[in-house]
Amino acid sequence: MIKILHTADLHLDSPFSLKDPETAQAMRRSLRGTFTSAMLFARSENVDIVLISGDVFDTGFASRDTLNLLKSEFEKNPGIRFVIAPGNHDPYTENSPWAKTEFPSNVHIFKSSALNRVSFDDINTDVYGWAFTADTMTVDPLAVKPYLDQSKINILCAHCDIDGPAGGRYCSISKAELEAAGFDYAALGHIHKGSETVRKVGKVSFAYPGCLEGRSFDECGQKYALCGRITKEHGLADVELICRPFSQRRFEIVEADVTDANDTADIISAAEEAMKAARVTPDVSVRLILCGKVSPSLIISEPFIESSVKGARYVEVCDRTEPLLDYDSFGSDPGIRGAFYRSMKPYLTEGGEREKRIAAKALHAALQALDGSN
C-alpha cells in the first residue's frame, strides 16, 4: 500500500486578469500559500509520493522566489518522492527553470517526450511519464504499449488530453490506449476542471485533479488535490482517493435580478441577497451579473456598487440590465428620441443576444443624456 497526493496545473506566478493589480498580486501570494498548505498536508499524512502532472508554473513568468519556494518545500519533505511531468506551460527545455534549477534528490522530473520510468523499489512502485519539451506535443507516448511489472504498483504521471483530437496539440491520448497500457492509476494534468471521483477505463483508474486554486472567473468553484491510497494484491489494484481542498480563494459568478429597483440601494440589497443565496463567503471573489429590466432613469454605477456590496473578498460588477421602455411610443416620436430609437431598432429586434444587450444599453445611455441625467 502507498499513500499519494496528486495535483496539477498550479500555474504559480501566472498573470491574473483582475481589474485591481494589488488584488492580482495578493492572489499570487495566495496561490503560493495554497501550494505550501498542500505540501504541509503531505508531510503530516506521511504521503509516499506527490504526483505533479504539469504546469507547475508558466515558464515566461516563473520568478526566482517561486523556484526557491519549490526547492524549499521539496527539501522540507525528504521522505516524500516528488514526481513531476512538465506540461505545455512549463515544458522541459535546456533553458527552462526545470533544467537550470538544482532540485534535491527526492525530486524526479521527466525530461523527454518519450515514455520513461522511475522506480521506487522500497515501496514496490514504478512511476511512468513524459514531459512536454515545447508548448505543444503531437507525438503519442503510448503508441507502443509499455511492459509493466505487474508485481508492482504502476502509475502514470502525465500532462495530456484524454480523448482529445488525434494528433492534437496537447498530447492526445485515447481511453483505449490508456486501457491497453494497463497502469493501475493514471495521474493526469491539463484539464482545469477536476474529476470529483476517480474514473475507470477497463481496470485502469484515472483522474484529473484540476487546478489547485482558481485564478479567474473561468475557474469557478472549489478546487482541490486528490489524496488517498493505492493497494495491490494478486495483481489487482484498488485506488481510493478523495478530494482535499487547499485553496485560500474561490471564484464564483452570481446573477442578481434587479428588476424594479428604484435606486442604487435597491440594487445593492438585491445583489447581497443573491450572493447570500449562492452561499458566498468572505473569502470568495465574485463576478456579480446585474440582470433584469430597470427604469431608464436609473443610473447604475459599477465602480460604486463594487465598493459598496458587502460579503465577499472581491466584487466585479457586470451590468447586463435592460431599460424598461415603451418602445412603441418611441417609434412615433417625431423628435431626436424617436430618430435615435429608429436607428437602433434593427439591433434591438433582429440582432443576436449580445447586439441586443449593447443596443439597449446605448439607447438607455442616450435617453439619460437627453434627460440631462447622465
VENQUILIN-V910150 format. One record per residue. N is the residue number from 1. RES is the residue in three letters. PSI is psi in degrees with one decimal (999 if undefined). D_FIRST is the distance of its C-alpha to the first C-alpha in Angstrom with 1 decimal. Layout:
BEGIN
n=N res=RES psi=PSI d_first=D_FIRST
n=N res=RES psi=PSI d_first=D_FIRST
END
This chain:
BEGIN
n=1 res=MET psi=135.9 d_first=0.0
n=2 res=ILE psi=153.6 d_first=3.8
n=3 res=LYS psi=133.5 d_first=6.9
n=4 res=ILE psi=156.9 d_first=9.9
n=5 res=LEU psi=126.9 d_first=13.6
n=6 res=HIS psi=121.4 d_first=15.8
n=7 res=THR psi=167.0 d_first=19.5
n=8 res=ALA psi=168.0 d_first=22.7
n=9 res=ASP psi=50.4 d_first=26.4
n=10 res=LEU psi=-40.4 d_first=27.1
n=11 res=HIS psi=47.1 d_first=30.6
n=12 res=LEU psi=137.4 d_first=31.4
n=13 res=ASP psi=10.3 d_first=35.1
n=14 res=SER psi=154.2 d_first=36.0
n=15 res=PRO psi=147.6 d_first=39.5
n=16 res=PHE psi=150.1 d_first=40.0
n=17 res=SER psi=20.0 d_first=42.8
n=18 res=LEU psi=158.6 d_first=43.8
n=19 res=LYS psi=-34.1 d_first=47.4
n=20 res=ASP psi=113.3 d_first=47.1
n=21 res=PRO psi=-34.9 d_first=46.1
n=22 res=GLU psi=-39.6 d_first=45.3
n=23 res=THR psi=-39.9 d_first=42.8
n=24 res=ALA psi=-41.5 d_first=41.2
n=25 res=GLN psi=-39.6 d_first=40.9
n=26 res=ALA psi=-34.1 d_first=39.4
n=27 res=MET psi=-34.7 d_first=36.8
n=28 res=ARG psi=-42.9 d_first=35.8
n=29 res=ARG psi=-40.6 d_first=35.3
n=30 res=SER psi=-41.2 d_first=33.3
n=31 res=LEU psi=-38.8 d_first=31.0
n=32 res=ARG psi=-40.9 d_first=30.3
n=33 res=GLY psi=-36.3 d_first=29.6
n=34 res=THR psi=-42.6 d_first=27.2
n=35 res=PHE psi=-43.9 d_first=25.2
n=36 res=THR psi=-40.3 d_first=25.4
n=37 res=SER psi=-40.4 d_first=24.2
n=38 res=ALA psi=-38.7 d_first=21.0
n=39 res=MET psi=-36.0 d_first=20.4
n=40 res=LEU psi=-42.1 d_first=21.2
n=41 res=PHE psi=-45.1 d_first=18.7
n=42 res=ALA psi=-41.1 d_first=15.9
n=43 res=ARG psi=-44.3 d_first=17.1
n=44 res=SER psi=-27.1 d_first=17.4
n=45 res=GLU psi=5.1 d_first=14.0
n=46 res=ASN psi=46.1 d_first=12.4
n=47 res=VAL psi=140.5 d_first=11.0
n=48 res=ASP psi=-43.2 d_first=9.7
n=49 res=ILE psi=133.0 d_first=11.6
n=50 res=VAL psi=121.5 d_first=14.7
n=51 res=LEU psi=120.4 d_first=15.9
n=52 res=ILE psi=108.0 d_first=19.7
n=53 res=SER psi=52.3 d_first=21.3
n=54 res=GLY psi=163.1 d_first=24.9
n=55 res=ASP psi=49.7 d_first=28.0
n=56 res=VAL psi=-38.0 d_first=27.1
n=57 res=PHE psi=173.1 d_first=30.8
n=58 res=ASP psi=115.0 d_first=34.0
n=59 res=THR psi=-42.1 d_first=35.3
n=60 res=GLY psi=-11.9 d_first=38.9
n=61 res=PHE psi=3.6 d_first=38.2
n=62 res=ALA psi=122.2 d_first=35.6
n=63 res=SER psi=161.5 d_first=37.1
n=64 res=ARG psi=-38.2 d_first=36.8
n=65 res=ASP psi=-41.3 d_first=35.6
n=66 res=THR psi=-42.1 d_first=32.7
n=67 res=LEU psi=-38.9 d_first=31.7
n=68 res=ASN psi=-36.8 d_first=32.0
n=69 res=LEU psi=-45.4 d_first=29.9
n=70 res=LEU psi=-49.5 d_first=27.0
n=71 res=LYS psi=-44.0 d_first=27.4
n=72 res=SER psi=-45.7 d_first=27.6
n=73 res=GLU psi=-37.5 d_first=24.4
n=74 res=PHE psi=-39.8 d_first=22.5
n=75 res=GLU psi=-31.8 d_first=24.2
n=76 res=LYS psi=-15.7 d_first=23.4
n=77 res=ASN psi=62.5 d_first=19.6
n=78 res=PRO psi=-20.8 d_first=19.5
n=79 res=GLY psi=-5.6 d_first=16.0
n=80 res=ILE psi=139.5 d_first=14.8
n=81 res=ARG psi=123.5 d_first=15.0
n=82 res=PHE psi=125.3 d_first=17.3
n=83 res=VAL psi=125.5 d_first=17.8
n=84 res=ILE psi=130.2 d_first=21.1
n=85 res=ALA psi=95.6 d_first=22.8
n=86 res=PRO psi=143.1 d_first=26.5
n=87 res=GLY psi=-162.8 d_first=28.2
n=88 res=ASN psi=-21.9 d_first=31.9
n=89 res=HIS psi=-17.4 d_first=32.8
n=90 res=ASP psi=53.7 d_first=31.3
n=91 res=PRO psi=153.1 d_first=31.6
n=92 res=TYR psi=113.0 d_first=31.1
n=93 res=THR psi=169.3 d_first=34.7
n=94 res=GLU psi=-20.2 d_first=36.4
n=95 res=ASN psi=8.8 d_first=37.9
n=96 res=SER psi=159.6 d_first=34.9
n=97 res=PRO psi=-30.9 d_first=33.4
n=98 res=TRP psi=-40.6 d_first=30.2
n=99 res=ALA psi=-29.7 d_first=32.4
n=100 res=LYS psi=-11.2 d_first=34.8
n=101 res=THR psi=135.9 d_first=32.3
n=102 res=GLU psi=106.2 d_first=30.7
n=103 res=PHE psi=156.8 d_first=27.1
n=104 res=PRO psi=166.0 d_first=25.0
n=105 res=SER psi=-15.5 d_first=23.0
n=106 res=ASN psi=6.9 d_first=19.6
n=107 res=VAL psi=127.3 d_first=20.9
n=108 res=HIS psi=114.7 d_first=20.7
n=109 res=ILE psi=123.7 d_first=23.3
n=110 res=PHE psi=141.1 d_first=24.0
n=111 res=LYS psi=-6.4 d_first=27.8
n=112 res=SER psi=153.4 d_first=28.8
n=113 res=SER psi=-5.5 d_first=29.3
n=114 res=ALA psi=154.7 d_first=28.1
n=115 res=LEU psi=126.9 d_first=24.5
n=116 res=ASN psi=171.1 d_first=22.8
n=117 res=ARG psi=142.0 d_first=19.5
n=118 res=VAL psi=130.2 d_first=17.8
n=119 res=SER psi=136.0 d_first=15.4
n=120 res=PHE psi=85.4 d_first=12.9
n=121 res=ASP psi=-28.2 d_first=12.9
n=122 res=ASP psi=-22.2 d_first=11.6
n=123 res=ILE psi=15.9 d_first=8.0
n=124 res=ASN psi=46.8 d_first=8.9
n=125 res=THR psi=136.5 d_first=9.5
n=126 res=ASP psi=133.2 d_first=13.0
n=127 res=VAL psi=124.9 d_first=14.6
n=128 res=TYR psi=157.2 d_first=17.9
n=129 res=GLY psi=-178.1 d_first=20.7
n=130 res=TRP psi=174.9 d_first=24.4
n=131 res=ALA psi=143.3 d_first=26.9
n=132 res=PHE psi=135.6 d_first=30.0
n=133 res=THR psi=9.7 d_first=32.8
n=134 res=ALA psi=179.8 d_first=35.4
n=135 res=ASP psi=-0.2 d_first=35.7
n=136 res=THR psi=161.7 d_first=35.5
n=137 res=MET psi=106.8 d_first=33.5
n=138 res=THR psi=-9.9 d_first=35.0
n=139 res=VAL psi=158.8 d_first=33.2
n=140 res=ASP psi=101.9 d_first=30.5
n=141 res=PRO psi=-15.7 d_first=27.6
n=142 res=LEU psi=15.5 d_first=26.2
n=143 res=ALA psi=-32.9 d_first=29.6
n=144 res=VAL psi=123.9 d_first=28.4
n=145 res=LYS psi=128.4 d_first=25.3
n=146 res=PRO psi=154.0 d_first=22.7
n=147 res=TYR psi=120.2 d_first=21.6
n=148 res=LEU psi=142.2 d_first=17.8
n=149 res=ASP psi=103.5 d_first=16.0
n=150 res=GLN psi=-7.4 d_first=14.4
n=151 res=SER psi=-10.0 d_first=12.5
n=152 res=LYS psi=164.7 d_first=10.4
n=153 res=ILE psi=125.9 d_first=8.7
n=154 res=ASN psi=119.5 d_first=12.0
n=155 res=ILE psi=141.2 d_first=13.0
n=156 res=LEU psi=128.2 d_first=16.6
n=157 res=CYS psi=111.5 d_first=17.9
n=158 res=ALA psi=150.9 d_first=21.6
n=159 res=HIS psi=117.3 d_first=24.7
n=160 res=CYS psi=172.1 d_first=26.5
n=161 res=ASP psi=98.5 d_first=28.5
n=162 res=ILE psi=128.5 d_first=27.0
n=163 res=ASP psi=28.9 d_first=30.0
n=164 res=GLY psi=175.8 d_first=32.4
n=165 res=PRO psi=140.8 d_first=35.7
n=166 res=ALA psi=129.7 d_first=35.8
n=167 res=GLY psi=20.5 d_first=36.4
n=168 res=GLY psi=167.0 d_first=35.8
n=169 res=ARG psi=-18.2 d_first=36.0
n=170 res=TYR psi=47.1 d_first=32.4
n=171 res=CYS psi=73.8 d_first=30.4
n=172 res=SER psi=127.9 d_first=30.6
n=173 res=ILE psi=131.2 d_first=27.9
n=174 res=SER psi=154.6 d_first=28.4
n=175 res=LYS psi=-34.5 d_first=25.9
n=176 res=ALA psi=-41.8 d_first=27.0
n=177 res=GLU psi=-42.0 d_first=26.0
n=178 res=LEU psi=-42.8 d_first=22.6
n=179 res=GLU psi=-43.7 d_first=22.1
n=180 res=ALA psi=-32.8 d_first=23.6
n=181 res=ALA psi=-35.6 d_first=21.4
n=182 res=GLY psi=18.1 d_first=18.3
n=183 res=PHE psi=153.4 d_first=15.6
n=184 res=ASP psi=-37.6 d_first=12.4
n=185 res=TYR psi=134.4 d_first=13.2
n=186 res=ALA psi=110.6 d_first=16.4
n=187 res=ALA psi=103.0 d_first=16.7
n=188 res=LEU psi=157.0 d_first=20.5
n=189 res=GLY psi=162.7 d_first=23.4
n=190 res=HIS psi=-36.7 d_first=27.2
n=191 res=ILE psi=119.4 d_first=27.7
n=192 res=HIS psi=-18.4 d_first=28.4
n=193 res=LYS psi=111.9 d_first=28.1
n=194 res=GLY psi=162.0 d_first=24.5
n=195 res=SER psi=121.5 d_first=22.7
n=196 res=GLU psi=-16.7 d_first=22.3
n=197 res=THR psi=155.3 d_first=19.9
n=198 res=VAL psi=131.4 d_first=17.5
n=199 res=ARG psi=165.2 d_first=19.8
n=200 res=LYS psi=144.1 d_first=19.5
n=201 res=VAL psi=111.1 d_first=21.7
n=202 res=GLY psi=-126.7 d_first=21.3
n=203 res=LYS psi=0.7 d_first=17.6
n=204 res=VAL psi=123.4 d_first=16.9
n=205 res=SER psi=141.8 d_first=15.7
n=206 res=PHE psi=157.2 d_first=17.5
n=207 res=ALA psi=150.0 d_first=18.9
n=208 res=TYR psi=123.9 d_first=21.4
n=209 res=PRO psi=-14.8 d_first=20.9
n=210 res=GLY psi=-176.2 d_first=24.7
n=211 res=CYS psi=153.4 d_first=26.3
n=212 res=LEU psi=-29.5 d_first=25.2
n=213 res=GLU psi=135.9 d_first=28.7
n=214 res=GLY psi=145.9 d_first=31.7
n=215 res=ARG psi=-13.3 d_first=34.6
n=216 res=SER psi=-176.7 d_first=37.4
n=217 res=PHE psi=1.6 d_first=38.7
n=218 res=ASP psi=9.4 d_first=37.2
n=219 res=GLU psi=60.1 d_first=33.7
n=220 res=CYS psi=162.4 d_first=34.3
n=221 res=GLY psi=176.7 d_first=32.0
n=222 res=GLN psi=139.8 d_first=28.9
n=223 res=LYS psi=160.1 d_first=26.4
n=224 res=TYR psi=173.9 d_first=22.8
n=225 res=ALA psi=166.9 d_first=19.5
n=226 res=LEU psi=129.4 d_first=16.4
n=227 res=CYS psi=146.7 d_first=13.5
n=228 res=GLY psi=-149.2 d_first=10.3
n=229 res=ARG psi=156.1 d_first=6.7
n=230 res=ILE psi=125.5 d_first=5.6
n=231 res=THR psi=153.2 d_first=4.3
n=232 res=LYS psi=123.2 d_first=6.8
n=233 res=GLU psi=134.4 d_first=9.2
n=234 res=HIS psi=37.6 d_first=12.8
n=235 res=GLY psi=0.7 d_first=12.8
n=236 res=LEU psi=127.7 d_first=12.0
n=237 res=ALA psi=146.6 d_first=9.6
n=238 res=ASP psi=117.7 d_first=9.4
n=239 res=VAL psi=117.2 d_first=9.9
n=240 res=GLU psi=105.3 d_first=10.9
n=241 res=LEU psi=145.2 d_first=12.9
n=242 res=ILE psi=158.9 d_first=16.1
n=243 res=CYS psi=131.1 d_first=19.1
n=244 res=ARG psi=111.7 d_first=19.8
n=245 res=PRO psi=139.5 d_first=23.4
n=246 res=PHE psi=-10.0 d_first=24.4
n=247 res=SER psi=143.9 d_first=27.8
n=248 res=GLN psi=-10.0 d_first=31.0
n=249 res=ARG psi=154.2 d_first=33.3
n=250 res=ARG psi=144.8 d_first=33.6
n=251 res=PHE psi=139.2 d_first=36.2
n=252 res=GLU psi=148.0 d_first=38.0
n=253 res=ILE psi=123.7 d_first=41.1
n=254 res=VAL psi=130.8 d_first=43.5
n=255 res=GLU psi=134.1 d_first=46.7
n=256 res=ALA psi=117.7 d_first=49.6
n=257 res=ASP psi=114.0 d_first=52.6
n=258 res=VAL psi=25.3 d_first=55.6
n=259 res=THR psi=135.5 d_first=58.3
n=260 res=ASP psi=8.4 d_first=61.4
n=261 res=ALA psi=135.8 d_first=60.5
n=262 res=ASN psi=-25.5 d_first=63.8
n=263 res=ASP psi=-179.6 d_first=62.7
n=264 res=THR psi=-35.2 d_first=59.8
n=265 res=ALA psi=-39.3 d_first=59.0
n=266 res=ASP psi=-38.9 d_first=58.4
n=267 res=ILE psi=-45.8 d_first=56.1
n=268 res=ILE psi=-41.1 d_first=54.0
n=269 res=SER psi=-45.1 d_first=53.9
n=270 res=ALA psi=-37.9 d_first=52.7
n=271 res=ALA psi=-45.5 d_first=50.1
n=272 res=GLU psi=-33.8 d_first=48.7
n=273 res=GLU psi=-41.0 d_first=48.6
n=274 res=ALA psi=-40.6 d_first=46.7
n=275 res=MET psi=-38.0 d_first=44.1
n=276 res=LYS psi=-42.8 d_first=43.8
n=277 res=ALA psi=-30.7 d_first=43.3
n=278 res=ALA psi=4.8 d_first=40.6
n=279 res=ARG psi=39.3 d_first=38.8
n=280 res=VAL psi=133.8 d_first=39.3
n=281 res=THR psi=167.3 d_first=38.5
n=282 res=PRO psi=-12.3 d_first=39.9
n=283 res=ASP psi=1.1 d_first=36.9
n=284 res=VAL psi=140.3 d_first=37.5
n=285 res=SER psi=129.8 d_first=39.6
n=286 res=VAL psi=132.5 d_first=41.8
n=287 res=ARG psi=112.1 d_first=43.9
n=288 res=LEU psi=113.0 d_first=46.6
n=289 res=ILE psi=113.1 d_first=48.4
n=290 res=LEU psi=124.3 d_first=51.9
n=291 res=CYS psi=172.6 d_first=53.2
n=292 res=GLY psi=179.1 d_first=56.1
n=293 res=LYS psi=130.5 d_first=59.9
n=294 res=VAL psi=162.6 d_first=61.7
n=295 res=SER psi=139.7 d_first=65.3
n=296 res=PRO psi=-16.3 d_first=66.6
n=297 res=SER psi=-8.5 d_first=67.9
n=298 res=LEU psi=120.4 d_first=64.5
n=299 res=ILE psi=124.0 d_first=63.4
n=300 res=ILE psi=110.7 d_first=59.6
n=301 res=SER psi=104.4 d_first=58.6
n=302 res=GLU psi=-47.4 d_first=55.0
n=303 res=PRO psi=-40.0 d_first=54.8
n=304 res=PHE psi=-42.6 d_first=56.4
n=305 res=ILE psi=-41.1 d_first=54.0
n=306 res=GLU psi=-39.0 d_first=51.0
n=307 res=SER psi=-12.0 d_first=52.2
n=308 res=SER psi=-29.1 d_first=53.2
n=309 res=VAL psi=133.0 d_first=50.3
n=310 res=LYS psi=156.6 d_first=48.1
n=311 res=GLY psi=0.8 d_first=44.6
n=312 res=ALA psi=159.1 d_first=42.5
n=313 res=ARG psi=-39.8 d_first=41.6
n=314 res=TYR psi=136.4 d_first=43.3
n=315 res=VAL psi=130.5 d_first=45.6
n=316 res=GLU psi=119.3 d_first=46.9
n=317 res=VAL psi=133.5 d_first=49.7
n=318 res=CYS psi=114.5 d_first=50.6
n=319 res=ASP psi=108.8 d_first=53.9
n=320 res=ARG psi=26.2 d_first=54.0
n=321 res=THR psi=162.7 d_first=56.7
n=322 res=GLU psi=143.1 d_first=59.8
n=323 res=PRO psi=136.1 d_first=63.3
n=324 res=LEU psi=97.7 d_first=64.9
n=325 res=LEU psi=148.8 d_first=68.0
n=326 res=ASP psi=86.4 d_first=70.9
n=327 res=TYR psi=-35.9 d_first=70.8
n=328 res=ASP psi=-37.4 d_first=73.9
n=329 res=SER psi=-32.0 d_first=76.0
n=330 res=PHE psi=-31.0 d_first=75.1
n=331 res=GLY psi=-28.7 d_first=76.0
n=332 res=SER psi=2.2 d_first=79.6
n=333 res=ASP psi=122.2 d_first=79.8
n=334 res=PRO psi=-8.8 d_first=82.5
n=335 res=GLY psi=-164.3 d_first=81.3
n=336 res=ILE psi=-31.6 d_first=78.6
n=337 res=ARG psi=-46.3 d_first=75.9
n=338 res=GLY psi=-40.9 d_first=76.8
n=339 res=ALA psi=-43.5 d_first=76.9
n=340 res=PHE psi=-41.2 d_first=73.5
n=341 res=TYR psi=-45.1 d_first=72.0
n=342 res=ARG psi=-32.4 d_first=73.6
n=343 res=SER psi=-26.8 d_first=72.1
n=344 res=MET psi=-14.5 d_first=68.6
n=345 res=LYS psi=-42.0 d_first=68.9
n=346 res=PRO psi=-37.1 d_first=67.5
n=347 res=TYR psi=-34.2 d_first=64.3
n=348 res=LEU psi=-30.7 d_first=64.2
n=349 res=THR psi=-24.6 d_first=64.7
n=350 res=GLU psi=-11.5 d_first=63.6
n=351 res=GLY psi=174.0 d_first=60.8
n=352 res=GLY psi=177.4 d_first=57.1
n=353 res=GLU psi=-41.4 d_first=55.2
n=354 res=ARG psi=-43.4 d_first=54.9
n=355 res=GLU psi=-43.1 d_first=58.6
n=356 res=LYS psi=-41.7 d_first=59.7
n=357 res=ARG psi=-43.0 d_first=57.7
n=358 res=ILE psi=-42.0 d_first=59.2
n=359 res=ALA psi=-40.6 d_first=62.7
n=360 res=ALA psi=-40.4 d_first=62.5
n=361 res=LYS psi=-41.2 d_first=61.6
n=362 res=ALA psi=-42.2 d_first=64.4
n=363 res=LEU psi=-40.8 d_first=66.9
n=364 res=HIS psi=-48.7 d_first=65.7
n=365 res=ALA psi=-39.1 d_first=66.2
n=366 res=ALA psi=-41.3 d_first=69.5
n=367 res=LEU psi=-39.2 d_first=70.8
n=368 res=GLN psi=-40.4 d_first=69.8
n=369 res=ALA psi=-42.2 d_first=71.6
n=370 res=LEU psi=-29.1 d_first=74.7
n=371 res=ASP psi=-5.1 d_first=74.6
n=372 res=GLY psi=17.6 d_first=74.3
n=373 res=SER psi=4.5 d_first=71.0
n=374 res=ASN psi=999 d_first=68.8
END
